[in-house]
Amino acid sequence: MLTLRQIEVIRAIMITGTIAGAAKLLSVSAPGISRLMKHTERTLRLKLFERRHGRYIPTPEANDIFEQINGVYKKVDDLHYTLARIERGGEIELRLGSVPSICHVMVPRAIERLRRKHPDLRIDINILKIEEALDYLLLGKGEIAAMSYKLDHPGIDFMPLAMGELLCIVPDSHELAGRACLSAREIVRHELIGIDPNDPYGRVMSEIFSRQGLAYDMRIKARFGTTVCSLVRAGLGIAIIDQFTVAHGSMQGITAIPIEEPTEFQTYVAIKNDKAPSLYAETFVSLLREEMNAVVSPRLRASAKALEKITSG
């Protein structure tokens, strides 16, 4: 039985015709090659080379072996090519979905880092409403979905992504723009633009008022956070929105202000539970989690890690 090292040495000698050449090709010492070759011939009880004029000439038996060895190396080369193609993401498409609040800033930042790791990877991104996410995954339209809410479905697994907080946003020129923090009582005194209370973020928003018995009136409601930001920037009121939509100063013309009351919420990544995630999906989720955790407070980051351990355990 030949070892892979012996096969490698036999091939190197046949290619170069000398022990010194084989040693150089394999970046090892010539005496080591010579000893291994002699040991191989003794083990096989077969003469593989004859020495003529300082060169190693393969015997007919060695030529037969060499043909098989080249077949092995062709398979190895094919394997290396396949691994390199997988690493670069060639001829592969990652299909992912996300709710708008996560897709606006966080997803592009994670995608940029993912493409650096796998430059040939094709990516298809779908912006989903919450109620669309289940069909998106169950019908195989996409592999994963970043969610602002955890649904209950036997065919879908929900893994914690990151915890976040809501912020109050006002126009840069607004009288509240210089404040370091705002209370719910102060917020309701102003014209409110909001997200529907039936939306996950809308529920968190309504709870900060209902806990204190505060009445509020939203003259303008919008489904997506980017629309809410545009309405605020136009001077139509102030609003409460998730921090991921306005992360990294993505919305010019508005100021984001922390809220005194607790406004934490948990985000998730959803995946169909009858199929293992691809390398690219796992890497994307890891990068997205890093990007989202980078903009939250250390306290929330610690809470998110604790929840992730409990869920994975």
KOLVOTI-367090 format. One line per 10 residues: for each residue x, y, z of C-alpha. Coordinates in Angstrom, 1 decimal. Each point is the difference from the previous one (the first is absolute). Layout:
X:Y:Z ~ ... $
***
This chain:
0.0:0.0:0.0 ~ 1.4:3.4:-1.0 ~ -0.4:3.0:2.2 ~ -0.9:3.4:-1.4 ~ 3.6:1.2:0.7 ~ 1.5:-3.0:-1.9 ~ -2.3:0.8:-3.0 ~ 1.1:3.6:0.1 ~ 3.7:-1.0:0.0 ~ -0.4:-2.5:-2.9 $
-1.8:2.6:-2.0 ~ 2.6:2.7:0.7 ~ 2.9:-2.3:-1.0 ~ -1.8:-0.9:-3.3 ~ -0.6:3.6:-0.8 ~ 3.4:1.3:0.8 ~ 2.1:-3.1:-0.8 ~ 2.4:0.6:3.0 ~ -0.1:-0.2:3.8 ~ 1.2:3.6:0.3 $
-2.7:1.2:-2.4 ~ -2.7:-1.9:2.0 ~ 1.3:1.4:3.3 ~ -0.1:3.5:-1.4 ~ -3.5:-0.6:-1.4 ~ -1.2:-1.2:3.4 ~ 2.1:2.5:2.0 ~ 1.7:-2.7:2.0 ~ 3.5:-1.4:0.3 ~ 1.4:-2.3:-2.7 $
1.3:-2.7:2.5 ~ -3.6:-0.2:1.4 ~ -1.4:-0.6:-3.5 ~ 2.7:-2.7:-0.7 ~ -0.7:-1.8:3.2 ~ -3.8:0.0:-0.5 ~ 0.4:-1.2:-3.6 ~ 2.2:-3.0:1.1 ~ -2.5:-0.8:2.8 ~ -2.9:0.1:-2.5 $
1.8:-2.4:-2.5 ~ 0.8:-2.4:2.9 ~ -3.6:0.1:1.2 ~ -1.5:-0.6:-3.4 ~ 2.7:-2.5:-0.9 ~ 0.1:1.8:-3.3 ~ 2.7:2.0:-1.8 ~ -1.5:3.3:-1.1 ~ 3.0:1.8:-1.4 ~ 3.3:-0.7:-1.7 $
2.8:2.5:0.3 ~ 1.7:0.9:-3.4 ~ 2.4:2.9:-0.5 ~ -1.1:1.6:3.3 ~ -3.7:-0.1:-0.8 ~ -2.8:-2.3:1.3 ~ -1.7:-1.9:-2.8 ~ -3.4:-1.6:0.9 ~ -0.3:-3.7:-0.6 ~ -3.0:-1.3:-2.0 $
-1.7:-0.9:3.3 ~ 0.5:3.6:1.3 ~ -1.5:1.4:-3.2 ~ -3.2:-2.0:0.7 ~ 0.0:1.3:3.6 ~ 0.7:3.5:-1.2 ~ -3.2:-0.1:-2.2 ~ -2.0:-0.8:3.1 ~ 1.8:2.7:2.0 ~ -0.9:2.6:-2.5 $
-3.6:-1.0:0.2 ~ 0.2:0.5:3.8 ~ 1.5:3.5:-0.5 ~ -2.6:0.9:-2.5 ~ -2.7:-0.8:2.6 ~ 1.9:2.0:2.6 ~ 0.3:3.0:-2.5 ~ -3.8:-0.3:-0.6 ~ -0.6:0.0:3.7 ~ 2.2:3.1:0.5 $
-1.9:1.7:-2.8 ~ -3.3:-0.8:1.5 ~ 1.1:1.2:3.4 ~ 1.3:3.3:-1.5 ~ -3.2:0.5:-1.9 ~ -2.0:-0.6:3.2 ~ 2.2:2.5:1.9 ~ -0.6:2.7:-2.6 ~ -3.7:-0.8:-0.3 ~ 0.2:-0.7:-3.8 $
-3.2:-1.0:-1.7 ~ -1.9:0.2:3.3 ~ -2.8:2.3:1.0 ~ -0.9:0.9:3.5 ~ -3.7:1.0:0.3 ~ -0.9:1.9:3.1 ~ -2.9:2.1:1.3 ~ -0.2:2.7:2.6 ~ -2.5:2.3:1.5 ~ 0.6:3.6:-1.1 $
1.3:1.2:3.4 ~ 2.9:-2.4:-0.1 ~ 0.5:0.1:-3.8 ~ 0.5:3.8:-0.3 ~ 3.4:0.3:1.7 ~ 1.0:-3.3:1.7 ~ -0.4:-2.4:-2.9 ~ 2.1:2.0:-2.5 ~ 2.8:0.2:2.5 ~ 0.0:-3.7:0.6 $
-0.3:-0.7:-3.8 ~ 3.1:2.1:-0.7 ~ 2.0:-2.1:2.5 ~ -1.5:-3.2:-1.4 ~ 1.1:0.9:-3.5 ~ 3.5:0.7:1.2 ~ 0.1:-3.6:1.3 ~ -1.7:-1.5:-3.1 ~ 0.5:2.4:-2.9 ~ -1.7:-2.1:-2.6 $
-3.2:-0.7:2.0 ~ -3.3:1.1:-1.5 ~ -2.5:1.5:2.4 ~ -3.7:0.5:-0.3 ~ -1.5:2.3:2.7 ~ -3.8:0.3:0.6 ~ -1.5:2.7:2.2 ~ -2.9:-1.8:1.8 ~ -2.9:1.0:2.1 ~ -0.3:-2.2:3.1 $
-3.0:-1.9:-1.3 ~ 1.9:-0.8:-3.2 ~ 3.0:-1.7:1.7 ~ -1.6:-3.4:0.7 ~ -1.0:-0.6:-3.6 ~ 3.4:1.3:-1.2 ~ 1.7:-2.7:2.0 ~ -2.5:-2.8:-0.2 ~ -0.4:0.3:-3.8 ~ 3.8:-0.1:-0.4 $
0.2:3.6:-1.4 ~ 2.9:0.7:2.4 ~ 2.3:-1.6:2.5 ~ -0.2:2.4:3.0 ~ -1.9:3.0:1.1 ~ 0.9:2.7:2.5 ~ -3.0:0.8:2.1 ~ -1.2:2.6:2.5 ~ -2.3:-2.5:1.6 ~ -0.2:-3.7:0.9 $
-2.9:-1.9:-1.4 ~ -1.3:-3.4:1.1 ~ 0.3:-2.6:-2.8 ~ 1.0:-3.7:0.2 ~ 2.0:0.2:-3.3 ~ 2.1:3.1:0.9 ~ 2.8:0.5:2.5 ~ 0.6:3.4:1.4 ~ 3.5:0.8:1.3 ~ 0.8:3.2:2.0 $
1.7:2.6:-2.2 ~ 0.5:3.1:2.2 ~ -1.8:2.1:2.5 ~ -0.7:3.7:-0.7 ~ -1.8:3.0:1.3 ~ -2.4:2.6:-1.3 ~ 1.0:3.6:-0.4 ~ -1.9:3.3:-0.4 ~ 0.9:1.7:-3.2 ~ -0.6:3.7:-0.7 $
1.1:2.4:-2.7 ~ 3.4:1.5:0.5 ~ -1.6:3.4:0.4 ~ -2.5:-1.1:2.6 ~ -0.1:1.4:3.5 ~ 0.7:-3.5:1.5 ~ 3.0:-0.7:-2.3 ~ 2.5:1.1:2.7 ~ -1.4:-2.3:2.7 ~ 2.1:-2.9:1.3 $
-3.1:-2.0:1.0 ~ -3.8:0.2:-0.2 ~ -2.8:-1.4:2.1 ~ -3.3:-1.4:-1.3 ~ -1.8:2.9:1.6 ~ 2.1:2.5:-2.0 ~ -0.4:-1.9:-3.3 ~ -3.9:0.0:0.1 ~ -0.1:3.7:0.2 ~ 1.1:0.2:-3.6 $
-1.5:-0.9:-3.3 ~ 0.7:-3.8:-0.5 ~ 0.8:-1.9:-3.1 ~ -0.1:-3.7:0.7 ~ 0.0:-3.6:-1.0 ~ -3.2:-2.0:0.4 ~ -0.3:-1.4:3.5 ~ -0.6:-3.4:-1.5 ~ 3.5:0.0:-1.3 ~ 2.6:-1.5:2.4 $
1.8:3.3:0.4 ~ -3.4:1.8:0.2 ~ -1.0:-2.2:2.9 ~ 3.2:0.9:1.9 ~ -0.6:3.6:-0.7 ~ -3.7:-0.1:1.2 ~ 1.1:-1.8:3.2 ~ 2.2:2.9:1.2 ~ -3.1:2.2:-0.1 ~ -2.6:-2.5:1.3 $
2.2:-0.9:3.0 ~ -0.3:3.6:1.2 ~ -3.6:0.5:-1.1 ~ 1.0:2.6:-2.6 ~ -2.3:0.7:-2.9 ~ 1.7:0.5:-3.4 ~ -1.3:0.8:-3.4 ~ 1.8:-0.9:-3.2 ~ -1.3:2.3:-2.8 ~ 2.3:-1.7:-2.5 $
0.8:-3.8:0.0 ~ 2.4:-1.7:-2.4 ~ 0.9:-3.7:-0.4 ~ 3.8:0.3:-0.5 ~ 2.6:1.8:2.1 ~ 1.6:1.7:-3.0 ~ -3.3:1.7:-0.8 ~ -0.4:1.1:3.6 ~ 3.5:1.6:-0.1 ~ -0.9:1.9:-3.2 $
-3.2:1.3:1.5 ~ 1.9:1.2:3.1 ~ 2.7:1.6:-2.1 ~ -2.8:1.9:-1.9 ~ -1.0:1.5:3.3 ~ -3.3:-1.8:0.3 ~ 0.6:-1.1:3.6 ~ 2.2:-2.2:2.2 ~ 0.1:-3.7:0.2 ~ 1.2:-3.1:1.9 $
2.0:-2.5:-2.1 ~ 2.4:-2.9:0.3 ~ 3.6:0.8:0.3 ~ 1.1:-2.2:-2.9 ~ -1.9:2.1:-2.5 ~ 2.0:3.1:0.9 ~ 3.3:-1.6:0.9 ~ 3.3:1.5:-1.3 ~ -1.7:3.3:-0.8 ~ -1.8:-1.5:-2.9 $
-2.8:2.5:0.1 ~ 1.1:3.6:-0.6 ~ -1.9:2.9:1.4 ~ -1.3:-1.8:3.2 ~ 1.3:-0.4:3.5 ~ -0.5:-3.2:2.0 ~ -0.5:0.4:3.7 ~ 0.0:-2.8:2.7 ~ -3.3:-0.6:1.8 ~ 0.0:-0.2:3.9 $
-2.5:-2.9:0.2 ~ 1.0:-3.6:-1.0 ~ -0.5:-0.6:-3.7 ~ 2.0:-3.2:-0.5 ~ -1.0:-2.4:-2.8 ~ 1.5:-3.3:-1.3 ~ 0.7:-0.7:-3.7 ~ 0.3:-3.5:-1.5 ~ 1.3:-1.9:-3.0 ~ -2.5:-2.5:-1.3 $
0.8:-3.2:-2.0 ~ -1.9:-3.0:-1.1 ~ 0.7:-2.7:2.5 ~ 0.3:-3.0:-2.4 ~ 3.1:1.2:-1.7 ~ 3.5:0.9:1.3 ~ 1.1:3.5:-0.8 ~ 2.7:0.5:-2.7 ~ 3.5:1.2:0.8 ~ -1.0:3.4:-1.5 $
-3.2:0.3:2.0 ~ 1.8:-0.8:3.3 ~ 2.7:2.5:-0.8 ~ -2.5:2.7:-0.9 ~ -1.9:-0.5:3.2 ~ 3.2:0.2:2.0 ~ 1.0:3.2:-1.7 ~ -3.5:1.5:0.3 ~ 0.0:-0.7:3.7 ~ 3.4:1.7:0.4 $
-1.2:3.1:-1.9 ~ -3.2:0.3:2.0 ~ 1.7:-0.6:3.4 ~ 2.6:2.6:-0.9 ~ -2.6:2.8:0.2 ~ -1.8:-1.1:3.1 ~ 0.9:0.8:3.6 ~ 2.3:-2.3:2.0 ~ -2.9:-1.0:2.3 ~ -2.2:-1.1:-2.9 $
3.0:-1.8:-1.6 ~ 0.5:-2.0:3.1 ~ -3.7:-0.8:0.2 ~ 0.0:-1.2:-3.6 ~ 3.0:-2.3:0.6 ~ -1.7:-1.5:3.0 ~ -3.2:-0.7:-2.0 ~ 2.0:-1.5:-2.8 ~ 1.7:-2.4:2.4 ~ -3.3:-1.0:1.5 $
-1.5:-0.6:-3.4 ~ 2.9:-1.9:-1.5 ~ 0.4:-2.1:3.2 $
***
